[in-house]
Amino acid sequence: MGQQRAGKGPVERMEDHQVAVYLAAMAAGGLLGRLAPDLGPGLAHAINPVLGALLFVTFLQVPAADLARSLRDGRFLAAALVVNFAVVPLVVAAMFTFLPADQAVRLGVLLVLLCPCVDYVIVFSGLAGGSSRRLLAATPLLLVAQMLLLPVLLYLFMGAELADVVEVRPFLEAFLFLIAVPLALAWALQAWAARRPAGERVSAAATTTMVPLMAATLLTVVASQVPKLGDSLTDVAAVVPFYAAFLVVMAFAGKAVARLFRLDTGGARAIVFTGATRNSLVVLPLALALPDGLAVAAAAVVTQTLVEVLGMIAYVRLVPRLIPAR
C-alpha cells in the first residue's frame, strides 16, 4: 500500500486533497486580488474561458446516451423545477424583509439567490455522490426557466423599475459559451474516443484536469472580483449571515422535495445541491452591467460566491450524511 501512495502522481494527489486545493485557490485569489488589483479586469475576462473548460471536462464524463435517457426522467426534472422556482422564492421571501435597506444590496441578493446554478453545481454534486448525469440534463431547462422567471420575480419583490434593468443577452451568451459549446465539444471528443485510440487517450487525459480547472476557476473569480469590493465591503458583509442561512435551510428543503418526489439517493443529493447552489458566475455580468447607483449589487453577488464555495465544500461532506445511501 505504501508503494501505491508513493506512485501517485500530482493529479491523483490533488484529487485526494481537493478540498484543501479549493480552499488554497480561494485564499490565493483573495491575496492576488488585494496585492495586484490592477489585474482584476484582465482576470474577469478569463472567467468564462476557464469555466467553459471546466464544464467541457464535466460534460465529457457524462456519455451522450446517458444524457438522452436522463431527459426522460420526469420526476427528477419536476423536483428540480419545484425546489428552484417554488421553494427557493419562498425562502428568499421569508428573509427579504430582514435584508439591509440598501436597494442595490437587496437587488444583488435577489439576482444571485433566485437563479439556480448551471455550472459547478454538477462538479460538487458529483463529489458528494449526487447524480451529475441528471443535473446535466436539467441544465438547459433550468437556464431557460430562470431567464423567463427572473424579471417576474424581481417585479414581485422590488417593482417594475428594477425588474427592467435585467437583460436577456448575458443569459443567452452564458448558455451558448458555457453550456452549448462545451457540450458539443465533449460529445465530439466522446465520438472520437469511441472510434480511435488517439481520441481515447485525449479523452482520458482531459478528464484528469477536473480538480486543477476547478481550482483555476475559483482563483480567477475571487482574484478578479475582490478588488471591486473596495469600500462596499462593510455594506455587503451584513448579507453574509443570510447567505449562510440560505445554505442551511435549503439542505433540509431539498431533502424534503426529494422525498416528496421519491427520488433515489443520487437524485436526492443532486436536488439538495441544485436547490442550494446559485448562479453567481452567470448573473455577475448582469450585476456589473447595472447603473452606477446600483454598483454595490455586484459586490453582493461576489460575496455570495465566497460564502457558497465554502458552503459547497461543507456540503460535499455533509450531504451524504443527510441523505445516506440506501
ZAMARGU-4260 file (C-alpha; in steps of 0.2 Angstrom, whole numbers, plus 5000, padded with zeros to 4 digits):
<rodrens>
0) 5000/5000/5000 | 5015/5012/5004 | 5021/5009/4986 | 5004/5014/4979 | 5004/5030/4989
5) 5022/5033/4983 | 5017/5030/4965 | 5003/5043/4965 | 5006/5057/4953 | 5002/5076/4956
10) 4984/5074/4948 | 4980/5059/4960 | 4987/5069/4975 | 4976/5084/4970 | 4961/5073/4969
15) 4964/5065/4986 | 4966/5083/4994 | 4954/5093/4983 | 4945/5102/4997 | 4962/5109/5003
20) 4966/5113/4985 | 4950/5123/4983 | 4952/5132/4999 | 4970/5136/4994 | 4964/5143/4977
25) 4952/5154/4985 | 4965/5161/4998 | 4977/5164/4984 | 4964/5173/4973 | 4960/5184/4988
30) 4978/5188/4991 | 4981/5191/4972 | 4966/5202/4971 | 4972/5213/4986 | 4990/5214/4981
35) 4988/5216/4962 | 4971/5224/4960 | 4976/5230/4943 | 4975/5213/4936 | 4956/5212/4940
40) 4949/5217/4923 | 4960/5205/4914 | 4956/5191/4925 | 4937/5195/4924 | 4939/5191/4905
45) 4947/5175/4909 | 4932/5168/4920 | 4921/5162/4905 | 4935/5153/4896 | 4941/5144/4912
50) 4923/5140/4917 | 4920/5134/4900 | 4935/5122/4900 | 4929/5116/4917 | 4911/5112/4910
55) 4919/5104/4895 | 4928/5091/4906 | 4912/5089/4917 | 4902/5085/4901 | 4915/5074/4895
60) 4912/5062/4909 | 4894/5060/4905 | 4890/5049/4890 | 4878/5057/4877 | 4867/5041/4878
65) 4865/5043/4897 | 4861/5062/4894 | 4847/5057/4882 | 4840/5044/4894 | 4840/5057/4908
70) 4830/5069/4899 | 4815/5057/4901 | 4817/5057/4920 | 4801/5067/4923 | 4801/5066/4942
75) 4819/5072/4944 | 4816/5087/4932 | 4800/5091/4941 | 4809/5091/4958 | 4822/5102/4951
80) 4809/5115/4945 | 4800/5114/4961 | 4815/5116/4973 | 4822/5131/4962 | 4806/5140/4957
85) 4794/5137/4971 | 4804/5133/4987 | 4818/5145/4984 | 4807/5161/4981 | 4798/5157/4997
90) 4814/5155/5007 | 4820/5171/4999 | 4803/5180/5003 | 4805/5175/5021 | 4822/5183/5023
95) 4819/5198/5012 | 4811/5209/5025 | 4826/5207/5036 | 4839/5211/5022 | 4849/5228/5023
100) 4838/5243/5017 | 4850/5247/5003 | 4841/5244/4987 | 4857/5239/4977 | 4862/5226/4991
105) 4844/5219/4990 | 4845/5218/4971 | 4861/5209/4972 | 4855/5196/4984 | 4839/5193/4973
110) 4849/5192/4957 | 4860/5178/4964 | 4848/5169/4976 | 4834/5167/4963 | 4844/5159/4949
115) 4850/5141/4951 | 4867/5136/4946 | 4870/5128/4930 | 4889/5125/4930 | 4900/5120/4945
120) 4885/5113/4954 | 4887/5097/4943 | 4905/5095/4950 | 4901/5097/4968 | 4886/5086/4967
125) 4896/5073/4959 | 4909/5074/4973 | 4895/5070/4985 | 4888/5056/4976 | 4874/5065/4968
130) 4868/5061/4950 | 4878/5073/4939 | 4871/5065/4924 | 4853/5070/4929 | 4859/5088/4934
135) 4867/5090/4917 | 4851/5085/4908 | 4842/5098/4919 | 4854/5112/4915 | 4846/5119/4899
140) 4829/5118/4907 | 4835/5127/4922 | 4844/5141/4912 | 4829/5144/4901 | 4817/5144/4916
145) 4827/5157/4926 | 4829/5168/4910 | 4810/5169/4909 | 4806/5170/4928 | 4819/5181/4935
150) 4811/5198/4928 | 4794/5192/4935 | 4802/5188/4952 | 4811/5204/4953 | 4795/5213/4949
155) 4786/5204/4963 | 4800/5208/4976 | 4805/5226/4970 | 4793/5233/4957 | 4794/5236/4939
160) 4808/5249/4938 | 4821/5237/4945 | 4815/5222/4935 | 4818/5232/4919 | 4836/5233/4922
165) 4839/5214/4919 | 4844/5210/4901 | 4842/5193/4892 | 4858/5194/4882 | 4870/5189/4896
170) 4860/5173/4899 | 4860/5169/4881 | 4879/5171/4880 | 4881/5160/4895 | 4870/5147/4888
175) 4880/5147/4871 | 4898/5148/4878 | 4896/5139/4895 | 4883/5126/4890 | 4881/5123/4871
180) 4899/5124/4865 | 4907/5114/4879 | 4893/5101/4877 | 4896/5100/4859 | 4914/5098/4860
185) 4913/5085/4874 | 4901/5075/4863 | 4913/5076/4848 | 4928/5070/4859 | 4917/5056/4865
190) 4913/5051/4847 | 4932/5052/4843 | 4937/5042/4858 | 4924/5028/4853 | 4932/5026/4836
195) 4951/5030/4838 | 4964/5025/4852 | 4971/5043/4850 | 4954/5050/4854 | 4953/5039/4869
200) 4970/5044/4876 | 4965/5063/4873 | 4948/5060/4882 | 4957/5051/4897 | 4970/5065/4899
205) 4956/5078/4898 | 4946/5070/4912 | 4962/5071/4924 | 4961/5090/4923 | 4945/5092/4933
210) 4952/5097/4950 | 4965/5109/4943 | 4952/5118/4932 | 4940/5120/4947 | 4955/5127/4957
215) 4959/5139/4942 | 4941/5144/4941 | 4939/5148/4959 | 4956/5158/4960 | 4951/5168/4944
220) 4934/5173/4950 | 4940/5178/4968 | 4955/5187/4961 | 4945/5197/4948 | 4931/5202/4960
225) 4940/5206/4976 | 4947/5222/4970 | 4929/5228/4966 | 4923/5226/4984 | 4933/5241/4989
230) 4923/5252/5001 | 4907/5242/4999 | 4914/5228/5010 | 4905/5234/5025 | 4889/5236/5016
235) 4888/5218/5009 | 4895/5210/5025 | 4878/5211/5033 | 4871/5199/5020 | 4884/5185/5024
240) 4873/5178/5038 | 4858/5177/5025 | 4869/5168/5013 | 4874/5155/5026 | 4856/5153/5032
245) 4850/5150/5015 | 4863/5136/5013 | 4857/5128/5029 | 4838/5130/5025 | 4840/5123/5008
250) 4849/5107/5013 | 4833/5102/5023 | 4821/5109/5010 | 4830/5100/4996 | 4829/5084/5006
255) 4810/5086/5008 | 4807/5089/4990 | 4817/5074/4985 | 4807/5064/4997 | 4791/5071/4990
260) 4796/5065/4973 | 4803/5048/4980 | 4820/5050/4972 | 4834/5038/4974 | 4850/5043/4984
265) 4859/5050/4969 | 4844/5060/4963 | 4840/5066/4981 | 4858/5073/4984 | 4858/5081/4967
270) 4841/5090/4971 | 4849/5096/4988 | 4864/5104/4978 | 4853/5112/4964 | 4842/5120/4977
275) 4857/5127/4987 | 4869/5132/4974 | 4866/5148/4965 | 4871/5155/4948 | 4883/5168/4954
280) 4896/5166/4939 | 4882/5169/4926 | 4872/5183/4935 | 4888/5193/4939 | 4888/5201/4921
285) 4871/5206/4925 | 4876/5215/4941 | 4891/5223/4933 | 4880/5230/4919 | 4869/5239/4932
290) 4869/5258/4933 | 4882/5266/4944 | 4869/5269/4958 | 4867/5250/4959 | 4885/5245/4958
295) 4885/5238/4976 | 4874/5224/4969 | 4890/5216/4961 | 4899/5216/4977 | 4884/5207/4985
300) 4885/5194/4971 | 4903/5191/4974 | 4901/5189/4992 | 4888/5176/4989 | 4901/5167/4978
305) 4914/5166/4993 | 4901/5160/5005 | 4894/5147/4993 | 4911/5139/4989 | 4914/5137/5007
310) 4897/5130/5009 | 4899/5118/4995 | 4915/5111/5002 | 4905/5108/5018 | 4890/5101/5008
315) 4902/5088/4999 | 4905/5080/5017 | 4888/5083/5025 | 4875/5079/5011 | 4880/5061/5011
320) 4876/5060/5029 | 4860/5070/5027 | 4855/5058/5013 | 4864/5041/5016 | 4865/5028/5003
325) 4850/5016/5004
</rodrens>
